[in-house]
Amino acid sequence: MNTTPENKAQSLLNKIKEKQRMGIQFVVANFRQRPIVSSAVSLVCVIILFIIFSPSNSNEDTARSYHRVTRGDFLVSIVEGGTLQAVNEVTVRNEVDGTSRIIYIVPEGSYVKKGDLIVQLDTEEAEKDLNEQLLRYEDDKADHIRAETDVIITKSEAESDIRSAELAVKFAEMDLKKFEQIEKEQEMRNAEIEIITAQESLKLAEERLEWSERLTQEGFETKSNLDRDKLKVTNESLGLEKAENVKKMLTEYDLAMMEAEYRASLEEAKEELARVRKQSESKILQDQADYEKAERRLNLSETKLRQRQEQMAATKIYAPQDGLIVYATARSRYSSESMIEEGAMIRQRQSIVKIPDTSEMKVEVKVHESHVNQVKLGQAAIVVLDALPDSRFKGVVSKIAVLPDNQGYYGNHNLKVYSTEIIIQDELPDIKPGASARAEIIITNLENVITVPIQCVTTVAGEQVCYVKTLAGPKPVPVEIGLFNNRFIEIKSGLESGDRVLLSPPIDTDIDLSGSLIDAKDGIDLEPDKDFSNYQPKKSDQRIGSASKTTS
């Protein structure tokens, strides 16, 4: 089927004529059935129908405004208002713990250099904390030195005790070795010598007794000498018996006992060495743990001391860069933060001043979601300051927000806008941040194209049309649109140069104003794929529901 713009326009015109024809037929039918009663009513209806549906109504056509279609260059751009800001802006915050009092602050609007003193806070509390921590640090340092000395002494004592225990083991080993190799044999040899000596003494005593008995029988020796020699034999016999018993005891008992004692002494020395080593190791570990504890305590104390020193240094705030001093203000009028001034109490991390670098400025604008896809990084822009309406400054798009602004646009949260930054490339006069400005972002410049005012294009029966002036009245002509700006829109096809198009569409056309996304005749199946009659929301859903209810 041929769907050219001319056929579509002819179809719309045929619909209008069909309505006229049906109205006339209705009047004629009623007149035939009731010629007398309906004559006056029918005449009025005919007049009304021709007034409404007649496209050649000269009075209505005269009252309408038309725009003459022409060809020419079309500058596609986006114009939005915004605020002048510094590209590089530093926010100075209070880094002192707790709350602090401002005792000096540089006047707002002053220009400062990097390193200039801009804020002085009360140092009483910070100085007190610093002195207390310094005393704790000195005590912890002394404990650390003492613990380190204890480790050294303990290691030295342990080494000495271990050497003594090792020497005792060595002596015990030597004693056992001496007994096994020399002393044992020497004891046995001594016992044998004692036996031999006793035997020889007994033999001599027996020979002397025998000689004494012979002399006594002959009368040459007295009885007392004889008795003495007998006693001598008896003593020597007992001595021999003793020597033999000593050897027997050595062989059966004493030597084994002596060997066992030496071996027991060796084992005891070894066990004592192991005990000394364990005790020394345990004591060293204990002293080492005390030393490490003291070292950690010292490190922690040193860290706190450094923090206190930083807190003391933070009471004096110096300018981090060159720029203009602007006092920070609360984000909300309901905020409990004090106004920035001398004598004011401020909390930790509270913003005190902002220092914008006015050497490089930018303009932040809000681009509507219908235009944001046309904006690209690096596009040229023209900036006009409200304070200097006759001056133009070149700019370039430097940043486009990924998500729409959460704050909405002019209080309308349903209207989505995207924050866009434009860096001004030209040198600006002495203009401070916060000034109002307008930025025109250049999208493209189309050559020799047809454009019409944006209000000339409307939607009829799902098609975009323009109402072109004809002899029979305004005729809807389907058009193909292209790029557009805030005032004009490009017409790619459907219109020719010289056509006159209606600036506003007639109200008696079939314009779709319902806002519905589907049509009843489309036959959409509205039955759900799943049964949700027994659906129970999750805990997270319940929380969301209650939060939404509270918010509403």
FISE-59133 format. One record per residue (C-alpha): residue in one letter; x, y, z. Coordinates in steps of 0.1 Angstrom, whole numbers, padded with zeros to 4 digits, always signed. Example, Ala and Ser with C-alpha at 12.3 -4.5 7.8 and 13.67 -1.06 7.14 Angstrom:
BEGIN
a+0123-0045+0078 s+0137-0011+0071 
END
This chain:
BEGIN
m+0000+0000+0000 n+0013+0035-0010 t+0019+0056+0022 t+0033+0088+0007 p+0027+0121+0025 e+0002+0132-0002 n-0019+0100+0002 k-0020+0104+0040 a-0031+0140+0037 q-0058+0130+0011 s-0070+0103+0035 l-0074+0129+0063 l-0093+0152+0040 n-0116+0124+0028 k-0125+0117+0065 i-0136+0153+0070 k-0157+0152+0038 e-0173+0119+0049 k-0184+0135+0081 q-0200+0164+0061 r-0218+0139+0039 m-0231+0118+0068 g-0244+0149+0085 i-0264+0160+0054 q-0278+0125+0050 f-0290+0125+0086 v-0308+0158+0081 v-0324+0147+0049 a-0337+0114+0064 n-0353+0132+0093 f-0369+0157+0070 r-0385+0129+0050 q-0400+0113+0081 r-0412+0145+0097 p-0412+0172+0070 i-0432+0198+0090 v-0417+0194+0125 s-0381+0189+0115 s-0378+0215+0088 a-0366+0243+0111 v-0344+0220+0131 s-0329+0205+0100 l-0321+0239+0085 v-0303+0249+0117 c-0283+0216+0117 v-0272+0221+0081 i-0260+0256+0089 i-0240+0244+0119 l-0225+0214+0100 f-0213+0237+0072 i-0199+0261+0097 i-0181+0234+0116 f-0169+0212+0087 s-0165+0236+0059 p-0128+0240+0052 s-0134+0271+0031 n-0146+0292+0061 s-0130+0325+0051 n-0135+0342+0085 e-0119+0314+0105 d-0091+0312+0080 t-0085+0349+0083 a-0083+0347+0120 r-0056+0319+0119 s-0018+0327+0119 y+0005+0311+0093 h+0042+0308+0089 r+0058+0309+0055 v+0082+0280+0050 t+0117+0290+0038 r+0151+0273+0033 g+0182+0285+0050 d+0210+0277+0075 f+0197+0263+0108 l+0218+0266+0140 v+0209+0238+0163 s+0218+0248+0199 i+0206+0245+0234 v+0202+0276+0256 e+0201+0271+0294 g+0206+0294+0323 g+0231+0286+0350 t+0256+0298+0376 l+0292+0310+0372 q+0315+0288+0393 a+0353+0283+0397 v+0368+0252+0380 n+0391+0247+0410 e+0375+0253+0443 v+0388+0242+0477 t+0366+0238+0507 v+0384+0244+0540 r+0370+0224+0569 n+0376+0222+0606 e+0399+0193+0614 v+0400+0198+0652 d+0381+0171+0672 g+0349+0181+0690 t+0339+0217+0688 s+0361+0247+0684 r+0357+0285+0686 i+0369+0308+0658 i+0390+0336+0673 y+0402+0350+0639 i+0390+0347+0603 v+0400+0366+0573 p+0372+0389+0560 e+0350+0374+0533 g+0357+0386+0498 s+0394+0390+0505 y+0419+0376+0480 v+0446+0354+0496 k+0478+0338+0485 k+0487+0302+0491 g+0501+0299+0526 d+0483+0329+0541 l+0467+0325+0576 i+0430+0325+0570 v+0415+0310+0602 q+0427+0308+0638 l+0409+0285+0663 d+0410+0285+0701 t+0441+0264+0712 e+0433+0259+0749 e+0418+0224+0746 a+0442+0212+0720 e+0472+0225+0740 k+0460+0207+0771 d+0456+0174+0753 l+0490+0178+0737 n+0508+0183+0771 e+0490+0153+0787 q+0498+0131+0758 l+0535+0143+0758 l+0538+0131+0795 r+0522+0097+0787 y+0546+0094+0758 e+0577+0100+0780 d+0564+0074+0805 d+0559+0049+0777 k+0593+0056+0763 a+0609+0049+0797 d+0590+0017+0800 h+0601+0007+0765 i+0638+0013+0774 r+0634-0006+0806 a+0618-0035+0789 e+0645-0035+0762 t+0672-0036+0789 d+0654-0065+0807 v+0655-0085+0775 i+0692-0080+0772 i+0700-0089+0808 t+0677-0120+0806 k+0694-0132+0775 s+0728-0127+0791 e+0718-0146+0823 a+0703-0173+0802 e+0734-0178+0782 s+0755-0180+0815 d+0731-0205+0831 i+0731-0226+0800 r+0769-0226+0799 s+0771-0237+0835 a+0746-0265+0829 e+0765-0276+0799 l+0797-0276+0819 a+0781-0298+0846 v+0770-0323+0819 k+0805-0324+0806 f+0820-0330+0840 a+0795-0357+0847 e+0804-0374+0814 m+0841-0372+0823 d+0835-0386+0858 l+0816-0416+0843 k+0842-0421+0817 k+0870-0419+0843 f+0853-0444+0865 e+0847-0468+0836 q+0882-0466+0822 i+0904-0461+0852 e+0888-0459+0886 k+0869-0491+0884 e+0900-0511+0876 q+0920-0491+0902 e+0895-0500+0929 m+0897-0537+0920 r+0935-0535+0919 n+0936-0518+0953 a+0914-0546+0967 e+0937-0573+0953 i+0968-0554+0966 e+0952-0553+1001 i+0945-0591+0998 i+0981-0598+0988 t+0995-0576+1015 a+0973-0593+1041 q+0984-0627+1028 e+1021-0618+1031 s+1016-0602+1065 l+0997-0634+1077 k+1025-0656+1063 l+1052-0636+1081 a+1031-0636+1113 e+1027-0674+1110 e+1065-0680+1104 r+1073-0657+1134 l+1048-0676+1156 e+1063-0709+1145 w+1098-0696+1154 s+1085-0682+1187 e+1069-0716+1196 r+1102-0734+1189 l+1122-0710+1210 t+1097-0712+1238 q+1100-0750+1239 e+1137-0746+1241 g+1133-0720+1268 f+1148-0692+1249 e+1115-0672+1245 t+1090-0660+1270 k+1054-0670+1271 s+1043-0633+1266 n+1062-0630+1234 l+1046-0662+1222 d+1011-0649+1230 r+1019-0616+1211 d+1029-0636+1181 k+0997-0656+1182 l+0977-0624+1184 k+0996-0610+1154 v+0987-0641+1134 t+0951-0637+1144 n+0951-0600+1134 e+0967-0607+1101 s+0942-0635+1094 l+0914-0611+1101 g+0930-0585+1079 l+0932-0610+1050 e+0896-0618+1055 k+0886-0581+1055 a+0906-0575+1023 e+0889-0605+1006 n+0854-0591+1018 v+0863-0557+1004 k+0871-0572+0970 k+0840-0592+0971 m+0819-0561+0980 l+0836-0541+0952 t+0829-0568+0927 e+0793-0575+0937 y+0780-0541+0949 d+0802-0510+0953 l+0815-0507+0918 a+0780-0511+0904 m+0767-0485+0928 m+0795-0461+0919 e+0788-0466+0882 a+0750-0460+0888 e+0758-0429+0908 y+0780-0415+0880 r+0754-0423+0854 a+0726-0407+0875 s+0747-0376+0880 l+0752-0374+0842 e+0714-0378+0836 e+0706-0352+0862 a+0731-0328+0847 k+0715-0333+0813 e+0680-0328+0827 e+0692-0297+0845 l+0706-0284+0812 a+0672-0289+0795 r+0654-0272+0825 v+0678-0243+0823 r+0672-0240+0786 k+0635-0241+0789 q+0634-0217+0818 s+0657-0193+0800 e+0637-0195+0768 s+0605-0189+0788 k+0619-0160+0806 i+0633-0145+0774 l+0599-0149+0757 q+0582-0133+0787 d+0606-0104+0786 q+0604-0102+0749 a+0566-0101+0751 d+0568-0073+0777 y+0592-0055+0754 e+0569-0058+0724 k+0539-0047+0745 a+0559-0017+0756 e+0569-0010+0720 r+0533-0012+0708 r+0523+0011+0737 l+0550+0035+0727 n+0540+0034+0691 l+0504+0040+0700 s+0514+0068+0723 e+0536+0083+0696 t+0507+0081+0671 k+0485+0099+0696 l+0512+0124+0702 r+0515+0130+0665 q+0477+0134+0663 r+0477+0158+0691 q+0504+0178+0674 e+0484+0177+0642 q+0453+0189+0662 m+0474+0217+0676 a+0486+0226+0641 a+0451+0224+0628 t+0440+0253+0650 k+0458+0275+0624 i+0444+0271+0589 y+0464+0284+0560 a+0452+0290+0524 p+0458+0258+0503 q+0458+0279+0471 d+0454+0314+0457 g+0418+0326+0455 l+0388+0344+0469 i+0376+0339+0504 v+0339+0329+0506 y+0323+0319+0539 a+0306+0285+0538 t+0269+0285+0545 a+0246+0257+0558 r+0231+0234+0532 s+0196+0238+0547 r+0179+0266+0565 y+0170+0241+0592 s+0206+0233+0599 s+0219+0239+0634 e+0253+0250+0623 s+0265+0284+0634 m+0271+0312+0610 i+0308+0316+0601 e+0322+0346+0621 e+0347+0353+0648 g+0335+0338+0681 a+0313+0312+0664 m+0315+0276+0676 i+0320+0250+0648 r+0321+0213+0648 q+0346+0189+0634 r+0346+0185+0596 q+0323+0216+0593 s+0330+0237+0562 i+0345+0271+0571 v+0354+0288+0539 k+0356+0281+0502 i+0385+0293+0481 p+0376+0294+0444 d+0404+0299+0419 t+0389+0327+0397 s+0416+0323+0371 e+0395+0295+0354 m+0357+0296+0355 k+0329+0274+0344 v+0291+0276+0341 e+0269+0248+0353 v+0236+0244+0335 k+0207+0219+0336 v+0200+0203+0302 h+0166+0187+0297 e+0165+0150+0291 s+0151+0156+0256 h+0183+0174+0246 v+0210+0156+0266 n+0217+0130+0240 q+0227+0158+0216 v+0252+0172+0240 k+0288+0158+0236 l+0320+0165+0254 g+0341+0191+0236 q+0312+0209+0219 a+0316+0246+0216 a+0294+0270+0236 i+0288+0307+0240 v+0284+0321+0275 v+0266+0354+0283 l+0268+0368+0318 d+0237+0387+0331 a+0260+0413+0345 l+0276+0418+0310 p+0247+0411+0285 d+0266+0426+0255 s+0297+0404+0259 r+0301+0369+0245 f+0326+0344+0259 k+0337+0312+0243 g+0333+0279+0261 v+0335+0242+0257 v+0315+0213+0273 s+0337+0196+0298 k+0313+0174+0318 i+0279+0158+0314 a+0262+0141+0343 v+0256+0104+0339 l+0223+0104+0359 p+0197+0132+0362 d+0199+0157+0389 n+0182+0145+0421 q+0171+0180+0431 g+0147+0182+0401 y+0142+0213+0380 y+0125+0243+0394 g+0109+0222+0421 n+0093+0198+0395 h+0108+0164+0403 n+0091+0148+0373 l+0111+0169+0350 k+0145+0152+0345 v+0176+0174+0339 y+0213+0166+0336 s+0240+0188+0351 t+0264+0200+0324 e+0295+0220+0329 i+0310+0244+0304 i+0345+0258+0309 i+0349+0294+0297 q+0380+0297+0275 d+0381+0335+0272 e+0395+0357+0299 l+0367+0370+0321 p+0366+0404+0338 d+0365+0408+0376 i+0334+0386+0380 k+0330+0366+0412 p+0315+0331+0414 g+0278+0328+0418 a+0269+0353+0391 s+0240+0343+0368 a+0248+0333+0332 r+0233+0318+0301 a+0251+0292+0280 e+0243+0283+0244 i+0257+0249+0235 i+0262+0246+0197 i+0250+0212+0185 t+0254+0216+0147 n+0248+0241+0119 l+0226+0227+0091 e+0229+0243+0057 n+0200+0249+0033 v+0173+0231+0052 i+0136+0237+0058 t+0126+0248+0094 v+0094+0258+0110 p+0084+0270+0144 i+0083+0240+0168 q+0047+0246+0176 c+0037+0241+0140 v+0043+0203+0143 t+0016+0182+0160 t+0006+0146+0162 v-0026+0134+0146 a-0035+0097+0146 g+0000+0087+0156 e+0016+0108+0128 q+0035+0140+0130 v+0018+0166+0107 c+0018+0203+0098 y-0013+0221+0087 v-0006+0236+0053 k-0028+0264+0040 t-0048+0255+0008 l-0077+0270-0010 a-0100+0246+0009 g-0085+0256+0042 p-0057+0242+0064 k-0047+0207+0052 p-0028+0182+0075 v+0004+0171+0058 p+0025+0143+0073 v+0061+0155+0078 e+0095+0139+0088 i+0112+0159+0114 g+0149+0162+0122 l+0169+0182+0147 f+0153+0210+0167 n+0161+0237+0193 n+0140+0257+0216 r+0122+0276+0188 f+0125+0258+0155 i+0125+0223+0141 e+0140+0208+0109 i+0115+0194+0084 k+0133+0167+0063 s+0103+0159+0041 g+0066+0169+0036 l+0070+0206+0031 e+0084+0228+0004 s+0098+0263+0004 g+0069+0288+0001 d+0043+0267+0019 r+0024+0284+0046 v+0018+0263+0077 l-0006+0269+0106 l+0012+0281+0138 s-0012+0262+0160 p-0033+0231+0151 p-0071+0234+0150 i-0088+0220+0180 d-0114+0200+0160 t-0089+0174+0147 d-0083+0139+0160 i-0052+0148+0181 d-0043+0121+0206 l-0044+0138+0241 s-0052+0108+0262 g-0016+0099+0270 s-0023+0062+0268 l+0005+0039+0257 i-0019+0013+0240 d-0051+0014+0221 a-0082-0007+0230 k-0083-0020+0195 d-0048-0034+0198 g-0061-0065+0216 i-0036-0066+0244 d-0039-0097+0267 l-0043-0083+0302 e-0043-0116+0320 p-0012-0121+0342 d+0011-0150+0335 k+0013-0159+0371 d-0012-0161+0400 f-0003-0135+0426 s-0034-0140+0448 n-0014-0155+0476 y+0017-0132+0471 q+0034-0123+0503 p+0059-0094+0501 k+0094-0099+0513 k+0107-0081+0544 s+0126-0057+0522 d+0093-0050+0502 q+0075-0044+0535 r+0101-0019+0546 i+0099-0001+0513 g+0061+0000+0515 s+0061+0014+0550 a+0088+0039+0541 s+0068+0050+0511 k+0036+0053+0532 t+0054+0074+0557 t+0068+0096+0530 s+0034+0101+0514 
END
